[in-house]
Amino acid sequence: MMYNLELLCFAYVGDRRSVVSILLSHEHAGDIFFHPKSRELHGLAMKMHMLEDEMSICKIMTLYSIEGCSLQSIENIFRTSKTKGRLIYNHMISVYGKHYAEDADRLFLEMVKTIRPNGYTFRYLLEAWTIACDPERTLKVFQSMKIYGVEPDSVHYGAIVDCYARMRTPYYIHMAILFLKEHPIAQGQYAFNTILNRCVPQQIASSKEEMEEIEETIKLAQDMVDHFDEKGFMYAVLEKTYWRLENHGLKWPWTVSKTRGE
């Protein structure tokens, strides 16, 4: 249910500044759950000069995204903001990354001229190139982290596994498995599912070449499953993936179970 923000300000608290502050920091106050219109909240916050900090600006940008506002609207908030630090740059890189990786990359290059990136910066940039299905650019971003003195964590390593696996071809599935074997920090249930989910054929093979590609992918999946079984890993695979791969001949070890969700 949508509430009129001005009425809420007076009827519930009697203090517009308090209500806007609550909405910018949380999404509820007491027993009333608010669903403010982003433009309404944005306008009121601007009138009361409450958009002086990055966190509040990012909150407004998030509300615009949730409501499905245009990318240009969110971009305008970013560009007109008087406060531009690492937090708001990271947030905008994340927004761009869901649409256009090139724009996320350009903003990153603008940012690093004056602001040092951190782990979150690279998370969002890696995500951008992963969504764009460009493994080479994703790997290039990953390798550049050392230049900026940022130590990769399991999420960054996982992004490389994901970007390879998304391509779904035997070559890139092999690259994803190889990367996973070489980097223990990335090994875990999420990464295993990331690869195995992409080994499942998206459609029934209609040619000899497609059938051969599926067989090659299943062999790679079997090699991965057997390898981590020997290493003593126990994990769960999405039920749908489990049965589909089994129907294509994959033999599961007892260390792998089924789950309905990740």
C-alpha positions in Angstrom: 0.0 0.0 0.0 1.3 3.5 -0.9 1.1 6.2 1.7 1.2 9.9 1.1 4.5 10.9 2.6 3.4 14.4 3.7 0.4 13.0 5.6 2.6 10.4 7.2 5.0 13.1 8.3 2.3 14.9 10.3 -0.1 12.1 11.3 2.4 9.6 12.5 5.3 11.6 13.9 4.4 15.2 13.4 8.0 15.8 12.3 8.9 15.5 8.6 12.6 15.4 9.2 12.2 12.5 11.6 10.1 10.5 9.1 12.4 11.2 6.2 15.4 10.3 8.3 13.8 6.9 9.2 12.9 6.2 5.6 16.4 6.9 4.4 18.0 4.7 7.0 15.5 1.8 7.3 12.2 1.0 5.6 9.9 0.9 8.6 9.1 2.8 11.8 7.2 1.1 14.7 4.3 -1.0 13.4 3.9 0.9 10.1 5.7 -0.3 7.1 6.4 2.4 4.6 6.5 2.2 0.8 7.4 5.7 -0.2 7.4 6.9 -3.8 11.1 7.5 -4.6 10.5 10.9 -6.2 8.3 12.1 -3.4 10.9 11.1 -0.8 13.7 12.5 -2.9 12.0 15.9 -3.3 11.2 16.2 0.4 14.7 15.2 1.5 16.1 17.8 -0.9 13.8 20.5 0.6 15.1 19.7 4.0 18.8 19.5 2.9 19.0 15.9 4.0 21.0 14.6 1.1 24.4 15.8 2.2 25.8 12.3 2.9 26.5 9.5 0.5 24.4 6.9 2.4 21.2 8.9 2.0 21.9 9.5 -1.7 22.5 5.8 -2.3 19.2 5.0 -0.5 17.4 7.3 -2.9 19.1 5.7 -5.9 18.1 2.3 -4.5 14.5 3.3 -4.2 14.5 4.6 -7.8 15.9 1.2 -8.9 13.3 -0.8 -7.0 10.5 1.3 -8.6 11.9 0.6 -12.0 12.8 4.2 -12.8 15.0 4.9 -15.8 18.7 4.5 -15.7 19.0 8.2 -16.7 17.0 9.2 -13.6 19.4 7.4 -11.3 22.4 8.7 -13.2 21.1 12.3 -12.8 21.0 11.8 -9.0 24.6 10.6 -9.1 25.9 13.4 -11.4 24.1 16.2 -9.5 25.3 15.0 -6.1 27.7 17.4 -4.4 29.1 14.5 -2.4 31.0 11.9 -4.4 33.0 9.5 -2.4 33.8 5.8 -2.8 30.4 4.7 -1.5 28.4 6.5 -4.1 30.8 5.6 -6.9 30.6 2.0 -6.0 26.8 2.2 -5.9 26.7 3.8 -9.4 29.1 1.2 -10.8 26.8 -1.5 -9.5 23.8 0.2 -11.2 25.6 0.6 -14.5 26.9 -3.0 -14.3 23.3 -4.4 -14.4 22.8 -2.7 -17.8 26.0 -1.7 -19.5 29.5 -3.0 -18.5 31.3 -0.4 -20.6 29.6 2.4 -18.6 30.6 0.7 -15.4 34.2 0.5 -16.6 34.3 4.1 -17.7 33.0 5.2 -14.3 35.6 3.0 -12.6 38.4 4.8 -14.6 36.9 8.1 -13.6 36.8 7.1 -9.9 40.3 5.8 -9.6 41.7 9.2 -10.7 40.9 10.6 -7.3 39.5 7.8 -5.1 41.1 4.5 -4.2 38.8 1.5 -5.0 38.1 -1.2 -2.5 36.9 -4.8 -2.6 33.3 -3.7 -3.2 34.3 -1.7 -6.2 35.8 -4.7 -7.8 32.9 -6.9 -6.8 30.5 -4.7 -8.8 32.9 -4.3 -11.8 33.5 -8.1 -12.0 29.7 -8.6 -11.8 29.3 -6.1 -14.7 31.6 -8.0 -17.0 30.2 -11.4 -15.8 26.6 -10.2 -16.7 28.0 -9.1 -20.1 29.4 -12.6 -20.6 32.9 -11.4 -21.3 35.4 -13.7 -19.5 38.5 -12.0 -20.9 37.5 -8.6 -19.5 36.4 -10.1 -16.2 39.7 -11.8 -15.8 41.5 -8.6 -16.7 39.6 -6.7 -14.0 40.5 -9.5 -11.5 44.2 -9.3 -12.4 44.2 -5.5 -12.0 43.2 -5.7 -8.3 46.8 -6.1 -7.2 47.7 -2.8 -9.0 45.3 -1.0 -6.7 46.4 -2.9 -3.6 43.1 -4.8 -3.2 43.3 -8.4 -2.0 40.8 -10.7 -3.7 38.4 -12.6 -1.5 36.2 -15.7 -2.2 33.6 -13.5 -3.9 36.1 -12.1 -6.4 37.4 -15.6 -7.2 33.8 -16.9 -7.4 33.1 -14.2 -10.1 35.8 -15.7 -12.3 34.2 -19.2 -11.9 30.8 -17.7 -12.8 32.0 -15.7 -15.8 33.6 -18.8 -17.3 30.6 -21.1 -16.5 28.1 -18.7 -18.0 29.5 -19.3 -21.4 28.3 -23.0 -21.2 30.7 -24.3 -23.8 33.0 -27.2 -23.0 36.0 -24.9 -23.4 34.8 -22.4 -20.8 33.3 -25.1 -18.5 36.8 -26.6 -18.5 38.4 -23.2 -17.7 35.9 -22.7 -14.8 36.8 -26.1 -13.3 40.5 -25.6 -13.8 40.3 -22.2 -12.1 38.3 -23.7 -9.2 40.8 -26.5 -8.8 43.8 -24.1 -8.7 42.2 -21.7 -6.1 40.9 -23.4 -2.9 39.5 -20.0 -1.7 36.8 -20.3 -4.4 35.9 -23.9 -3.6 32.5 -24.5 -2.0 28.9 -25.3 -2.6 28.0 -22.0 -4.4 30.9 -22.4 -6.9 30.1 -26.1 -7.5 26.5 -25.3 -8.3 27.6 -22.4 -10.5 29.4 -24.8 -12.7 27.1 -27.8 -12.6 24.0 -25.7 -13.3 25.6 -24.6 -16.5 26.5 -28.1 -17.5 22.8 -28.9 -17.8 21.8 -28.8 -21.5 19.4 -25.9 -22.1 17.6 -27.8 -24.9 17.5 -31.2 -26.5 20.4 -31.7 -28.9 19.2 -31.4 -32.5 22.5 -32.3 -34.3 25.4 -34.6 -33.9 27.7 -31.6 -33.0 25.4 -30.5 -30.2 25.2 -34.1 -28.9 29.0 -34.3 -28.9 29.2 -31.0 -27.0 26.8 -32.2 -24.4 28.7 -35.5 -23.9 32.0 -33.5 -23.5 30.4 -31.2 -21.0 29.0 -34.1 -19.0 32.5 -35.7 -18.9 33.9 -32.4 -17.5 31.2 -32.3 -14.9 32.0 -36.0 -13.9 35.7 -35.2 -13.6 34.9 -32.2 -11.3 32.5 -34.2 -9.2 35.0 -37.1 -8.8 37.9 -34.7 -8.1 36.2 -33.0 -5.2 34.8 -36.3 -3.9 38.4 -37.5 -3.6 39.2 -34.3 -1.8 36.5 -35.0 0.8 34.0 -32.3 -0.1 30.4 -32.8 0.9 27.8 -30.4 -0.7 24.3 -30.2 -2.1 23.3 -29.6 -5.7 20.0 -28.1 -6.8 17.5 -31.0 -7.3 16.7 -30.1 -10.9 20.3 -30.0 -11.8 21.0 -33.3 -10.0 18.3 -35.2 -11.9 19.1 -33.6 -15.3 22.8 -34.4 -15.1 22.0 -37.9 -13.9 19.7 -38.4 -16.8 22.6 -37.5 -19.1 24.8 -40.2 -17.5 26.5 -38.4 -14.6 27.2 -40.7 -11.7 26.9 -38.9 -8.4 29.1 -39.9 -5.4 27.3 -40.3 -2.0 29.0 -37.1 -0.8 26.7 -35.1 -3.0 23.1 -34.6 -1.9 20.1 -32.8 -3.4 18.5 -29.5 -2.3 15.5 -27.5 -3.5 17.3 -24.2 -3.0 20.8 -22.8 -2.8 
